Amino acid sequence: MKIILATLKGEKAKVKVTGKTLNLITLLVAISKFLAERISKEHGVSVEKAEEIVVDCIKYGMNTVKE
């Protein structure tokens, strides 16, 4: 079983995971795909544009979220 548990309080995030790294990346990709499809539907943009938004948010978040 692969599990990602994440909590967010303000700008601080805590993440607990179980599983192999490659499997966790696959899980992250599945989550990102779901988010891109949801953004596409909610905001009327193409899936490709929504994917760019998700990637940009991940890049920005890696620089701003504190552990």
Buried (B, 14 or more C-beta within 10 A) or exposed (E): EEEEEEEEEEEEEEEEBEBEEEEBEEBEEEEBBEBBBEBBEEEEBEEEEBBBBBEEEEEEEEEEEEE
